[in-house]
Amino acid sequence: MSDVVRDGASRKLVWGADASGRYRAREYFEGLRREERAKFEALFRRLADTGEIKDKTKFVKEPAGIYCFKWHSKRIACFFDGQEVVLIDGFGKKTNKSKRSRRRLETAARLRAEYLKGK
């Protein structure tokens, strides 16, 4: 299950639902301040239109096929499914080594597996 965020020349970004139908990334995104949402929207537009984000401080590969859009300590986890980019979870990240951050990335990886299995 998914809902389109942005359909660009190179890629389509979609909100991905978990097994219960909850759109975790969208819920997180909608809870951000308007200025924070605008920063993420610019990154979404760039990826949809060009197919890549070269700035590794704004878009980073994480373990288990997960990527994260980054804006300061805010993260929106996603993965590639063909030409689609599925935004699956959102969270705040304090440090690179925090247990909470690792758990959130593990959750994103589990949500990715569930999403792909449900297709």
Secondary structure as the mmCIF struct_conf table of DSSP 4:
data_model
#
loop_
_struct_conf.conf_type_id
_struct_conf.id
_struct_conf.beg_label_comp_id
_struct_conf.beg_label_asym_id
_struct_conf.beg_label_seq_id
_struct_conf.end_label_comp_id
_struct_conf.end_label_asym_id
_struct_conf.end_label_seq_id
STRN STRN1 SER A 2 ASP A 7
BEND BEND1 ALA A 9 SER A 10
STRN STRN2 LYS A 12 GLY A 16
HELX_LH_PP_P HELX_LH_PP_P1 ALA A 17 ALA A 17
TURN_TY1_P TURN_TY1_P1 ALA A 19 SER A 20
BEND BEND2 GLY A 21 GLY A 21
HELX_RH_AL_P HELX_RH_AL_P1 ARG A 24 GLU A 30
TURN_TY1_P TURN_TY1_P2 GLY A 31 GLY A 31
BEND BEND3 LEU A 32 LEU A 32
HELX_RH_AL_P HELX_RH_AL_P2 ARG A 34 THR A 50
BEND BEND4 GLY A 51 GLY A 51
TURN_TY1_P TURN_TY1_P3 LYS A 56 LYS A 58
STRN STRN3 PHE A 59 LYS A 61
BEND BEND5 PRO A 63 PRO A 63
TURN_TY1_P TURN_TY1_P4 ALA A 64 GLY A 65
STRN STRN4 TYR A 67 TRP A 71
TURN_TY1_P TURN_TY1_P5 HIS A 72 SER A 73
STRN STRN5 LYS A 74 ASP A 81
TURN_TY1_P TURN_TY1_P6 GLY A 82 GLN A 83
STRN STRN6 GLU A 84 GLY A 92
TURN_TY1_P TURN_TY1_P7 ASN A 96 LYS A 97
HELX_RH_AL_P HELX_RH_AL_P3 LYS A 99 GLY A 118
#
